[in-house]
């Protein structure tokens, strides 16, 4: 009997997973406790970091495995997991957030914003919520999340902006990134998990998911921008022309690194090697660089690696639920289960079901991507958005309840589009 099939450890893992979910939803309370208990503020601040939650409870899981199943079995289990996605998200976050990439994106969006019939600051926010998430179908969702979050942070996610529209904007961003990657078969993690098994190519995705997602992304972005119109109209967006000029060759080289990492997203040896070359290039031309978000990206990678360790042990109770549901119930179930487990893990379990109908396949993936903005753990890029934007919220933390409410309307619109269009 393997350590994964041990019924005692399965129940322990399920309990730890439940505790991690509870911890995620109560992270904001740890920050408030830190203010009241300064003697233990360091530990409480650490426990209040959403990105630390799943990594922390994954360590507890490995310790339990060592206690009940032996140290060798625990190490074997940890080493047998696939950490390609956490590694990729770490690498693509750092490259996508580099100054030359952001300079080029901001300059391009500003040119478009100047041509649109509304204040430039308003249109820049709309483009960041609409165009960048759709662009994620080419550069992958984690890269789109990173770029969009850094574009929106100076305008929308500031302390003086009201909390309610900020949570709406955050919910729209998370939902739009989740569904915006469905125009191709490789950019969205939940699609990638089933594309090869079910023979779904990019043409199939565009015809069955992509155009519906594009419609909802535009509506959601308009909704959030309208809610923020008063705050945005008073802001003056930064002009890249006011910043030190970055040579086109440096921008192109950064773009090549980003494209190459995306191309080899499933080959960690190659994209990690490319990342090391990228670090060397940034050192050689440091006068055109800003601080790299190494710490932030590492925290996100730690979160996702913890989710891999904990999530892998939940198959015993998740798969029977997924396999027993009819298509419409499967859609609703996937939409709800995505809020408490990574949507890619959910679709992966669906890909293991033999004889699943085409309608059930569609409903499973549609529900998984539609619910990708409901919680921090619902979609792999969400922790990146939380890390980059949390400083703009009260207590510098993002409340799980606020995110759930902010994502509710965008999620309903996405679900309606996938069901009725």
C-alpha positions as MATLAB code, in Angstrom:
seq = 'XXXXXXXXXXXXXXXXXXXXXXXXXXXXXXXXXXXXXXXXXXXXXXXXXXXXXXXXXXXXXXXXXXXXXXXXXXXXXXXXXXXXXXXXXXXXXXXXXXXXXXXXXXXXXXXXXXXXXXXXXXXXXXXXXXXXXXXXXXXXXXXXXXXXXXXXXXXXXXXXXXXXXXXXXXXXXXXXXXXXXXXXXXXXXXXXXXXXXXXXXXXXXXXXXXXXXXXXXXXXXXXXXXXXXXXXXXXXXXXXXXXXXXXXXXXXXXXXXXXXXXXXXXXXXXXXXXXXXXXXXXXXXXXXXXXXXXXXXXXXXXXXXXXXXXXXXXXXXXXXXXXXXXXXXXXXXXXXXXXXXXXXXXXXXXXXXXXXXXXXXXXXXXXXXXXXXXXXXXXXXXXXXXXXXXXXXXXXXXXXXXXXXXXXXXXXXXXXXXXXX';
ca = [
       0.000    0.000    0.000;
       1.396    3.381   -1.031;
       1.354    6.372    1.261;
      -1.270    8.009   -0.983;
      -3.682    5.102   -0.551;
      -3.331    4.857    3.228;
      -6.894    5.605    4.494;
      -5.617    7.169    7.723;
      -3.308    9.551    5.885;
      -6.040   10.325    3.360;
      -8.315   11.473    6.164;
      -5.507   13.442    7.793;
      -4.743   15.103    4.454;
      -8.426   15.976    3.990;
      -8.518   17.499    7.470;
      -5.364   19.525    6.815;
      -6.800   20.673    3.496;
      -9.915   21.871    5.326;
      -7.740   23.691    7.872;
      -5.778   25.323    5.044;
      -9.026   26.533    3.479;
     -10.188   27.899    6.827;
      -6.774   29.553    7.280;
      -7.073   31.140    3.828;
     -10.459   32.633    4.653;
      -9.246   33.929    8.031;
      -5.845   35.296    6.956;
      -7.028   38.871    7.443;
      -7.784   38.111   11.108;
      -4.136   37.187   11.737;
      -3.096   40.662   10.570;
      -5.551   42.245   12.990;
      -4.286   40.025   15.800;
      -0.738   41.129   14.989;
      -1.737   44.730   15.740;
      -3.224   43.697   19.085;
      -0.395   41.346   20.114;
       2.863   43.108   19.164;
       4.924   40.552   21.089;
       3.959   37.878   18.538;
       3.480   40.219   15.574;
       6.181   38.549   13.476;
       4.606   35.097   13.609;
       1.080   36.454   13.159;
       2.147   38.524   10.148;
       3.674   35.383    8.643;
       0.476   33.387    9.221;
      -1.505   36.276    7.764;
       0.298   35.983    4.425;
      -2.098   34.127    2.118;
       0.815   32.890    0.034;
       2.256   31.064    3.067;
      -0.929   29.148    3.936;
      -0.757   26.075    1.714;
       2.996   25.769    1.981;
       2.702   25.814    5.777;
       0.005   23.117    5.896;
       1.852   21.064    3.271;
       4.831   20.961    5.641;
       2.477   19.757    8.388;
       1.206   17.060    5.981;
       4.741   15.822    5.258;
       5.443   15.701    9.006;
       2.269   13.634    9.539;
       3.283   11.309    6.712;
       6.682   10.851    8.307;
       5.075   10.088   11.675;
       2.486    7.611   10.366;
       4.132    6.199    7.247;
       7.855    6.635    7.814;
      10.299    9.325    6.761;
      11.306    7.535    3.560;
       7.694    7.328    2.388;
       7.088   11.000    3.141;
      10.171   12.045    1.195;
       9.224    9.743   -1.679;
       5.741   11.268   -1.823;
       7.114   14.835   -1.831;
       9.649   14.016   -4.540;
       7.080   12.225   -6.714;
       4.891   15.332   -7.181;
       5.076   17.449  -10.331;
       6.230   20.990   -9.505;
       6.458   22.252  -13.072;
       3.572   24.699  -12.650;
       4.922   26.390   -9.483;
       8.340   26.706  -11.122;
       6.847   28.097  -14.316;
       4.691   30.646  -12.474;
       7.746   31.807  -10.518;
       9.835   32.270  -13.660;
       7.142   33.867  -15.811;
       6.160   36.292  -13.030;
       9.687   37.628  -12.708;
      10.181   38.056  -16.449;
       6.728   39.490  -17.146;
       7.152   42.036  -14.342;
      10.528   43.271  -15.578;
      10.721   46.970  -16.369;
      11.250   46.642  -20.160;
       8.173   44.403  -20.548;
       5.986   46.692  -18.461;
       7.354   49.757  -20.244;
       6.409   48.288  -23.629;
       2.931   47.156  -22.500;
       2.122   50.452  -20.808;
       3.296   52.487  -23.792;
       1.200   50.360  -26.158;
      -1.944   50.554  -24.012;
      -1.531   54.292  -23.537;
      -1.427   54.838  -27.285;
      -4.657   52.896  -27.661;
      -6.244   54.645  -24.653;
      -5.559   58.068  -26.195;
      -7.595   57.049  -29.247;
     -10.678   55.967  -27.280;
     -13.562   58.369  -26.467;
     -13.071   58.629  -22.683;
     -10.456   59.939  -20.222;
      -7.134   58.210  -20.767;
      -6.896   56.955  -17.167;
     -10.350   55.339  -17.441;
      -9.577   53.664  -20.749;
      -6.167   52.469  -19.517;
      -7.846   50.668  -16.616;
     -10.434   49.182  -18.980;
      -7.740   47.928  -21.346;
      -5.818   46.402  -18.429;
      -8.945   44.505  -17.341;
     -10.046   43.513  -20.851;
      -7.199   43.262  -23.349;
      -4.432   41.966  -21.071;
      -6.472   38.975  -19.754;
      -7.385   38.005  -23.328;
      -3.724   38.365  -24.279;
      -3.162   35.662  -21.668;
      -4.305   33.131  -24.268;
      -0.977   33.784  -25.992;
       1.444   34.484  -23.135;
      -0.286   32.216  -20.550;
      -2.516   33.252  -17.674;
       0.212   33.764  -15.017;
       2.030   36.248  -17.269;
      -1.218   38.067  -18.047;
      -2.094   38.246  -14.351;
       1.303   39.695  -13.497;
       1.194   42.354  -16.199;
      -2.438   43.332  -15.553;
      -1.902   43.542  -11.774;
       1.148   45.778  -12.139;
      -0.680   47.980  -14.651;
      -3.703   48.365  -12.351;
      -1.853   48.765   -9.041;
      -0.942   52.481   -9.409;
      -4.435   53.439  -10.574;
      -7.007   51.209   -8.910;
      -5.425   49.395   -5.977;
      -4.527   52.336   -3.765;
      -5.507   53.063   -0.168;
      -7.582   56.157   -1.060;
      -9.835   54.149   -3.402;
     -12.966   52.701   -1.789;
     -12.754   49.041   -0.794;
     -15.963   47.863   -2.495;
     -15.008   48.860   -6.078;
     -11.477   47.564   -5.479;
     -12.845   44.138   -4.598;
     -15.087   44.264   -7.671;
     -12.075   45.129   -9.828;
     -10.090   42.303   -8.220;
     -12.921   39.836   -8.822;
     -13.202   40.973  -12.435;
      -9.452   40.636  -12.918;
      -9.396   37.093  -11.506;
     -12.460   35.942  -13.470;
     -11.267   37.587  -16.698;
      -7.825   35.987  -16.445;
      -9.415   32.591  -15.723;
     -11.717   32.677  -18.754;
      -9.472   34.878  -20.912;
      -6.993   32.048  -21.365;
      -9.531   29.800  -23.101;
      -8.971   31.141  -26.612;
      -6.139   28.622  -26.995;
      -5.517   25.102  -25.714;
      -2.308   25.759  -23.772;
      -2.648   28.987  -21.757;
      -5.243   28.095  -19.094;
      -4.118   25.381  -16.613;
      -7.572   23.686  -16.397;
      -7.728   23.456  -20.201;
      -4.161   22.227  -20.477;
      -4.958   19.328  -18.150;
      -7.516   17.864  -20.575;
      -6.513   19.184  -24.014;
      -4.250   16.296  -25.026;
      -6.439   13.570  -23.490;
      -9.625   14.845  -25.142;
      -7.973   16.044  -28.384;
      -9.001   19.673  -27.872;
      -6.894   21.983  -30.029;
      -6.892   25.793  -30.141;
      -9.451   25.883  -32.958;
     -11.844   23.838  -30.817;
     -11.255   26.102  -27.817;
     -11.864   29.280  -29.794;
     -15.086   27.923  -31.331;
     -16.550   26.497  -28.109;
     -15.103   28.641  -25.325;
     -12.968   31.514  -26.568;
     -15.503   33.795  -28.243;
     -17.918   33.426  -25.317;
     -15.128   34.259  -22.886;
     -14.149   37.321  -24.933;
     -17.704   38.689  -24.754;
     -17.829   38.253  -20.961;
     -14.350   39.709  -20.460;
     -15.386   42.915  -22.228;
     -18.624   43.162  -20.214;
     -16.870   42.492  -16.896;
     -14.147   45.035  -17.627;
     -16.783   47.645  -18.509;
     -18.668   46.902  -15.294;
     -15.595   47.355  -13.078;
     -14.423   50.456  -14.926;
     -17.868   52.047  -14.592;
     -17.812   51.389  -10.830;
     -14.398   53.097  -10.600;
     -15.069   55.898  -13.093;
     -15.032   58.745  -10.541;
     -11.730   57.692   -8.946;
     -10.129   56.963  -12.323;
     -11.199   60.239  -13.942;
      -9.289   62.175  -11.264;
      -6.051   60.288  -11.892;
      -3.318   61.090  -14.344;
      -1.678   57.926  -15.705;
       2.085   57.801  -15.772;
       3.597   58.571  -19.134;
       6.400   56.223  -20.216;
       7.920   59.170  -22.068;
       8.617   60.757  -18.662;
      10.731   57.786  -17.637;
      14.265   56.907  -18.735;
      14.163   55.561  -22.273;
      14.709   51.830  -22.646;
      16.363   50.794  -25.927;
      14.223   48.749  -28.299;
      16.848   45.990  -28.374;
      16.544   45.487  -24.588;
      12.748   45.318  -24.854;
      13.000   42.819  -27.708;
      15.421   40.610  -25.775;
      13.084   40.583  -22.769;
      10.200   39.725  -25.104;
      12.193   36.849  -26.571;
      12.940   35.481  -23.094;
       9.233   35.694  -22.185;
       8.157   34.007  -25.429;
      10.774   31.259  -25.042;
       9.736   30.519  -21.453;
       6.077   30.301  -22.563;
       7.049   28.016  -25.452;
       8.879   25.627  -23.115;
       6.388   25.976  -20.236;
       6.245   22.186  -19.729;
      10.004   21.647  -19.776;
      11.404   22.982  -16.477;
      15.017   22.170  -17.287;
      14.828   24.426  -20.333;
      12.822   27.316  -18.912;
      14.872   27.414  -15.703;
      18.005   27.561  -17.848;
      16.470   30.405  -19.842;
      15.642   32.153  -16.583;
      19.250   31.983  -15.446;
      20.303   33.508  -18.766;
      17.659   36.203  -18.244;
      19.116   37.023  -14.817;
      22.540   37.355  -16.410;
      21.156   39.717  -19.052;
      19.481   41.909  -16.431;
      22.783   42.166  -14.590;
      24.634   43.092  -17.755;
      22.116   45.866  -18.555;
      21.077   46.789  -15.037;
      20.716   50.495  -15.875;
      17.537   49.619  -17.816;
      16.142   47.367  -15.097;
      14.105   47.812  -11.936;
      14.050   45.539   -8.884;
      12.970   42.043   -9.921;
      10.019   40.619   -7.955;
      11.974   37.568   -6.791;
      10.485   37.536   -3.281;
       6.904   37.941   -4.480;
       7.298   35.243   -7.131;
       8.919   32.849   -4.647;
       5.967   33.268   -2.277;
       3.551   32.438   -5.089;
       5.626   29.404   -6.057;
       5.620   28.268   -2.420;
       1.833   28.615   -2.302;
       1.335   26.574   -5.474;
       3.834   23.896   -4.435;
       1.933   23.521   -1.159;
      -1.302   23.231   -3.113;
       0.262   20.464   -5.220;
       1.257   18.504   -2.097;
      -2.070   18.928   -0.326;
      -4.278   18.725   -3.420;
      -2.793   15.456   -4.644;
      -4.156   13.720   -1.547;
      -7.758   14.853   -2.168;
      -8.431   12.632   -5.172;
     -10.070    9.903   -3.073;
     -13.099   12.066   -2.270;
     -13.105   14.489   -5.207;
     -13.092   12.021   -8.092;
     -16.235   10.100   -7.002;
     -18.123   13.404   -6.785;
     -17.024   14.507  -10.249;
     -17.714   11.138  -11.895;
     -21.215   10.769  -10.381;
     -22.701   14.061  -11.647;
     -24.820   14.598  -14.759;
     -23.663   17.347  -17.193;
     -25.648   20.272  -15.743;
     -24.987   19.171  -12.174;
     -21.341   18.717  -13.162;
     -21.208   22.356  -14.300;
     -22.663   23.586  -11.011;
     -20.488   21.189   -9.019;
     -17.326   22.236  -10.847;
     -18.214   25.890  -10.314;
     -18.566   25.314   -6.569;
     -15.684   22.886   -6.090;
     -13.324   25.230   -7.915;
     -13.720   27.665   -5.022;
     -12.172   25.147   -2.624;
      -9.646   23.448   -4.884;
      -7.519   24.413   -7.846;
      -9.550   24.257  -11.071;
      -6.731   22.501  -12.925;
      -6.771   19.693  -10.356;
     -10.512   19.391  -10.855;
     -10.357   19.064  -14.637;
      -7.441   16.654  -14.327;
      -9.628   14.355  -12.239;
     -12.303   14.626  -14.931;
      -9.797   13.595  -17.592;
      -9.304   10.298  -15.725;
     -12.985    9.343  -16.045;
     -13.509    6.814  -18.834;
     -16.460    7.191  -21.189;
     -17.271   10.776  -20.195;
     -19.621   12.379  -22.768;
     -18.673   15.430  -24.886;
     -21.362   17.467  -23.113;
     -19.997   16.498  -19.694;
     -16.474   17.404  -20.799;
     -17.647   20.859  -21.859;
     -19.628   21.404  -18.655;
     -16.713   20.358  -16.434;
     -14.219   22.734  -18.043;
     -16.757   25.565  -18.384;
     -17.643   25.365  -14.701;
     -13.988   25.159  -13.678;
     -12.867   28.235  -15.623;
     -16.014   30.246  -14.781;
     -15.366   29.738  -11.069;
     -11.660   30.565  -11.306;
     -12.010   33.965   -9.640;
     -13.998   33.045   -6.551;
     -11.065   32.405   -4.197;
      -7.303   32.738   -4.073;
      -6.813   29.010   -4.697;
      -9.397   28.646   -7.480;
      -6.949   29.364  -10.313;
      -3.158   29.079  -10.351;
      -2.455   32.742  -11.303;
      -4.631   34.159   -8.485;
      -1.918   34.048   -5.799;
       0.252   36.179   -8.088;
      -2.484   38.816   -8.254;
      -2.912   38.735   -4.472;
       0.814   39.155   -3.887;
       1.097   42.142   -6.234;
      -2.092   43.957   -5.183;
      -2.643   43.303   -1.475;
      -0.805   46.453   -0.345;
      -3.620   48.534   -1.793;
      -6.157   47.059    0.651;
      -6.851   47.716    4.319;
      -4.372   45.880    6.606;
      -2.452   45.046    3.409;
      -4.441   41.823    3.124;
      -7.180   40.674    0.783;
     -10.197   39.274    2.578;
     -11.567   36.004    1.223;
     -15.132   37.196    1.784;
     -14.506   40.459   -0.050;
     -12.981   38.597   -3.005;
     -15.909   36.167   -3.091;
     -18.408   39.039   -3.196;
     -16.368   40.975   -5.746;
     -16.173   37.966   -8.044;
     -19.834   36.965   -7.682;
     -21.333   39.045  -10.505;
     -18.460   38.440  -12.986;
     -18.697   34.711  -12.217;
     -22.480   34.644  -12.813;
     -21.982   36.413  -16.143;
     -19.268   33.946  -17.176;
     -21.420   30.985  -16.135;
     -24.413   32.346  -18.059;
     -22.317   32.850  -21.184;
     -20.944   29.295  -21.131;
     -24.411   27.857  -20.480;
     -26.602   29.885  -22.839;
     -24.464   31.346  -25.655;
];
